[in-house]
Amino acid sequence: MNKIAKKILIFGISLIALSFLLLIHFEWEEKYSKRESNNIMNKLIDEESKNEENNLIVINDLEYIGYIVIPSLDLNLPVSKNFSYSSLKKTPALYYGSVKNNNLVICGHSYKSHFGYLYKLKKGDEIIFIDVNNNKYTYKVELVEELESTDIKEMVESDFDLTLYTCTKDGLRRVTVRCNRI
């Protein structure tokens, strides 16, 4: 085998090893996210019963506004008040708006245990948001669409009461679920 072939072989093996390490990293992130989200969800439900008309519950130095239930995807996820990349590794987050103003936008990572299956939602599916005061808001899916990652105005300025979104698997677009309250 000549020197060029050996270098190409070593380079190829290195890329395969790197791909394997990335896969392990992403799987670890997925498991971490699911574990953290479940722990926070349990604490949130526990604290919710003690909450006396506060609009937030603080858990591990993060503020939470409530949780979202998506029965057709078998999801119960806490929703943090502040969007940040570090908080998104644990739970979905409020991106814009509020329940009161009927313009709630919630974003989450495309982890399988978070918003990874949003694209499977269908028109008429139910989504429930329960705030920290145990007020329940029920929505029906009206539209599932993909937006460009730069379509921020289109994401937040809509005629829908609730918008959920996450990145597509390639990270280039946003799976966007539009809902209205019923």
C-alpha positions as CSV (number, residue, x, y, z in Angstrom):
1,M,0.0,0.0,0.0
2,N,1.5,3.4,-0.9
3,K,1.7,6.4,1.4
4,I,-1.3,8.2,0.0
5,A,-3.5,5.2,0.3
6,K,-2.4,4.7,4.0
7,K,-3.1,8.4,4.7
8,I,-6.6,8.1,3.2
9,L,-7.3,4.9,5.1
10,I,-6.2,6.5,8.4
11,F,-8.3,9.6,7.6
12,G,-11.3,7.5,6.9
13,I,-10.9,5.5,10.1
14,S,-10.5,8.7,12.0
15,L,-13.8,10.1,10.5
16,I,-15.6,6.9,11.5
17,A,-14.2,7.1,15.0
18,L,-15.2,10.7,15.3
19,S,-18.8,9.9,14.0
20,F,-19.0,7.2,16.6
21,L,-17.9,9.6,19.4
22,L,-20.5,12.2,18.2
23,L,-23.2,9.5,18.3
24,I,-22.3,8.6,21.9
25,H,-22.3,12.3,22.8
26,F,-25.8,12.9,21.3
27,E,-27.1,9.7,23.0
28,W,-25.7,10.9,26.3
29,E,-27.3,14.4,25.8
30,E,-30.6,12.7,25.0
31,K,-30.5,10.6,28.2
32,Y,-29.4,13.5,30.3
33,S,-32.2,15.7,28.9
34,K,-34.8,13.0,29.6
35,R,-33.6,12.4,33.2
36,E,-33.4,16.2,34.0
37,S,-36.8,16.9,32.5
38,N,-38.4,14.0,34.4
39,N,-36.9,15.2,37.7
40,I,-38.0,18.8,37.1
41,M,-41.5,17.6,36.1
42,N,-41.8,15.7,39.4
43,K,-40.6,18.7,41.5
44,L,-42.9,21.0,39.5
45,I,-46.0,19.0,40.2
46,D,-45.0,18.7,43.8
47,E,-44.4,22.5,44.1
48,E,-47.6,23.3,42.1
49,S,-49.8,22.0,44.9
50,K,-48.0,24.4,47.4
51,N,-48.0,27.4,45.0
52,E,-50.2,30.2,46.2
53,E,-50.8,32.4,43.1
54,N,-47.2,32.9,42.2
55,N,-46.6,32.9,38.4
56,L,-43.3,31.0,38.7
57,I,-41.8,28.1,40.5
58,V,-38.0,28.0,40.9
59,I,-36.3,24.7,40.6
60,N,-32.5,24.4,40.6
61,D,-32.1,28.1,39.9
62,L,-34.4,28.0,36.9
63,E,-37.9,29.6,36.8
64,Y,-40.8,27.5,35.4
65,I,-44.1,28.8,34.2
66,G,-45.8,25.4,34.0
67,Y,-45.8,22.3,31.9
68,I,-47.1,21.1,28.5
69,V,-49.0,17.8,27.9
70,I,-49.1,16.3,24.4
71,P,-51.2,13.1,24.8
72,S,-50.7,11.8,21.2
73,L,-46.9,11.9,21.7
74,D,-47.2,10.7,25.4
75,L,-45.3,13.8,26.6
76,N,-45.4,15.8,29.8
77,L,-42.7,18.5,29.8
78,P,-41.9,21.4,32.1
79,V,-41.6,24.8,30.5
80,S,-38.9,27.2,31.8
81,K,-39.6,30.9,31.8
82,N,-36.3,31.9,30.1
83,F,-35.0,30.7,26.8
84,S,-31.3,29.8,26.9
85,Y,-29.3,27.0,25.3
86,S,-28.4,25.6,28.6
87,S,-32.0,25.5,29.9
88,L,-33.1,23.9,26.6
89,K,-30.8,20.9,27.4
90,K,-33.2,20.2,30.2
91,T,-36.7,21.4,29.2
92,P,-38.6,23.3,26.6
93,A,-38.7,27.1,27.2
94,L,-41.0,30.1,26.7
95,Y,-39.7,31.9,23.6
96,Y,-42.3,34.6,23.3
97,G,-45.7,35.7,24.5
98,S,-48.0,34.5,27.2
99,V,-51.2,32.4,27.7
100,K,-53.1,35.5,28.8
101,N,-52.3,37.3,25.5
102,N,-53.0,34.2,23.3
103,N,-49.6,34.3,21.7
104,L,-47.6,31.7,23.6
105,V,-44.5,30.4,21.7
106,I,-42.6,27.5,23.2
107,C,-39.4,26.1,21.8
108,G,-37.6,22.9,22.6
109,H,-34.7,20.7,21.4
110,S,-35.5,18.0,18.9
111,Y,-34.5,15.3,21.4
112,K,-36.8,12.3,21.2
113,S,-37.9,12.9,24.8
114,H,-38.7,16.5,24.0
115,F,-40.0,17.9,20.7
116,G,-38.3,15.5,18.4
117,Y,-41.6,14.1,17.2
118,L,-43.6,17.3,16.8
119,Y,-43.7,16.6,13.0
120,K,-46.0,13.6,13.8
121,L,-48.8,15.8,15.2
122,K,-51.9,16.1,13.1
123,K,-54.7,18.7,12.8
124,G,-57.1,18.2,15.7
125,D,-54.5,16.7,18.1
126,E,-54.8,18.1,21.6
127,I,-52.1,20.0,23.5
128,I,-52.6,21.1,27.1
129,F,-50.6,23.8,28.9
130,I,-51.0,23.8,32.7
131,D,-49.5,26.8,34.5
132,V,-47.9,26.8,38.0
133,N,-51.3,27.8,39.5
134,N,-52.8,24.7,38.0
135,N,-54.9,26.6,35.4
136,K,-55.4,24.3,32.4
137,Y,-55.5,25.6,28.8
138,T,-56.4,23.2,26.1
139,Y,-55.5,23.7,22.5
140,K,-56.1,21.9,19.2
141,V,-53.5,21.6,16.5
142,E,-54.5,23.6,13.4
143,L,-51.3,23.4,11.3
144,V,-47.9,21.7,11.2
145,E,-45.4,23.5,9.0
146,E,-41.7,24.1,8.4
147,L,-40.2,27.6,8.6
148,E,-36.8,28.8,7.8
149,S,-34.5,29.2,10.8
150,T,-34.5,33.0,10.0
151,D,-38.3,33.4,10.0
152,I,-38.4,34.8,13.5
153,K,-41.1,37.4,12.7
154,E,-43.3,34.7,11.2
155,M,-42.7,32.5,14.3
156,V,-43.9,35.1,16.8
157,E,-46.4,37.1,14.9
158,S,-49.2,34.7,14.0
159,D,-52.9,34.5,14.5
160,F,-52.5,31.3,16.6
161,D,-52.8,31.1,20.4
162,L,-50.0,28.6,20.8
163,T,-47.0,27.8,18.7
164,L,-44.5,25.0,19.5
165,Y,-41.3,24.6,17.5
166,T,-38.1,22.7,17.2
167,C,-35.3,22.3,14.8
168,T,-35.5,19.8,12.0
169,K,-32.9,17.0,12.3
170,D,-30.5,18.8,10.0
171,G,-30.9,22.0,12.0
172,L,-31.7,24.1,8.9
173,R,-35.4,24.6,9.4
174,R,-38.0,24.7,12.2
175,V,-40.9,22.2,12.6
176,T,-43.6,24.5,13.7
177,V,-47.0,23.5,15.3
178,R,-49.7,26.1,15.3
179,C,-52.7,25.7,17.7
180,N,-55.8,27.5,18.9
181,R,-57.4,27.4,22.3
182,I,-60.6,25.5,22.6
